[in-house]
Amino acid sequence: MTDIADAPPNDLPRYRLLTGTDDAAFCHRVSEALQLGYQLYGSPTMAARGDGVIVGQALIWPSGSGPTTVPQPGRRVGFMGL
């Protein structure tokens, strides 16, 4: 089992919402975050836009000092204005 640091590397935030076009580059960004030690948080989201689809995935950094208590997702945030 790999020990998880108490804080993400490179001054990254504990919570991240990755968004982008639905392509391989987005999938690689999510995969890289998972390899760093982030965990998926909630379901992925997608929204149609005139020129394609925008996708999003929330990630959290687990606490290295015991069980992580993560608040449940609140209101939904859309992709208005993109």
Backbone torsions as a table, in degrees:
resi	resn	phi	psi	omega
1	MET	NA	134.9	-178.7
2	THR	-87.2	133.9	175.9
3	ASP	-75.8	134.8	178.3
4	ILE	-97.8	131.3	177.1
5	ALA	-65.6	155.7	179.3
6	ASP	-67.2	-21.4	-179.5
7	ALA	-135.8	149.8	178.3
8	PRO	-63.7	156.5	179.4
9	PRO	-73.3	162.9	172.4
10	ASN	57.4	31.2	179.1
11	ASP	58.7	27.0	175.5
12	LEU	-71.6	152.3	-179.8
13	PRO	-74.8	159.3	177.9
14	ARG	-68.1	-32.6	179.9
15	TYR	-115.1	132.6	177.9
16	ARG	-134.8	141.8	172.1
17	LEU	-119.1	103.4	178.7
18	LEU	-85.7	133.3	177.7
19	THR	-135.0	155.9	177.0
20	GLY	169.2	-176.9	177.5
21	THR	-71.0	153.6	-177.8
22	ASP	-78.7	85.9	-178.7
23	ASP	-147.2	179.5	-178.1
24	ALA	-62.5	-34.4	-179.5
25	ALA	-60.9	-41.3	178.0
26	PHE	-63.8	-44.7	179.3
27	CYS	-60.4	-39.0	177.7
28	HIS	-65.0	-38.5	178.4
29	ARG	-62.3	-43.3	178.4
30	VAL	-65.5	-44.3	179.7
31	SER	-60.5	-41.1	178.6
32	GLU	-63.5	-40.6	178.3
33	ALA	-64.3	-39.9	177.6
34	LEU	-64.3	-39.0	178.2
35	GLN	-65.7	-31.1	176.7
36	LEU	-69.4	-24.4	-179.4
37	GLY	124.5	-1.8	175.8
38	TYR	-66.8	157.5	175.0
39	GLN	-119.8	147.2	176.2
40	LEU	-63.5	142.9	178.9
41	TYR	-129.7	108.3	-179.9
42	GLY	79.8	-177.0	-178.3
43	SER	-86.6	153.0	173.9
44	PRO	-67.9	160.6	179.8
45	THR	-129.7	153.8	174.9
46	MET	-146.4	149.8	-179.7
47	ALA	-141.6	137.3	177.6
48	ALA	-77.2	141.3	175.8
49	ARG	-132.9	154.8	-175.3
50	GLY	-47.5	-37.6	-176.1
51	ASP	-106.5	15.5	178.5
52	GLY	155.9	-158.4	-178.4
53	VAL	-121.1	135.0	175.2
54	ILE	-103.7	133.1	179.3
55	VAL	-119.0	159.7	178.8
56	GLY	-148.1	149.4	175.8
57	GLN	-145.9	126.6	175.9
58	ALA	-85.6	145.0	178.4
59	LEU	-135.6	148.2	174.9
60	ILE	-127.9	154.6	174.5
61	TRP	-94.7	122.4	-178.4
62	PRO	-71.2	150.3	176.3
63	SER	-74.0	135.7	177.9
64	GLY	-87.6	1.2	-174.4
65	SER	-119.7	47.8	177.0
66	GLY	115.7	-171.5	-177.0
67	PRO	-61.7	142.3	178.1
68	THR	-93.0	127.1	173.4
69	THR	-103.9	113.6	-177.4
70	VAL	-115.3	127.8	177.6
71	PRO	-62.4	146.0	178.1
72	GLN	-69.8	147.5	-179.8
73	PRO	-56.6	138.8	179.0
74	GLY	-91.1	-129.0	-178.0
75	ARG	-66.1	155.0	178.3
76	ARG	-79.4	142.7	176.9
77	VAL	-112.0	126.2	-177.9
78	GLY	-95.1	-174.8	-179.8
79	PHE	-106.6	36.7	-179.1
80	MET	-61.9	137.6	175.5
81	GLY	85.6	0.7	179.1
82	LEU	-84.2	NA	NA
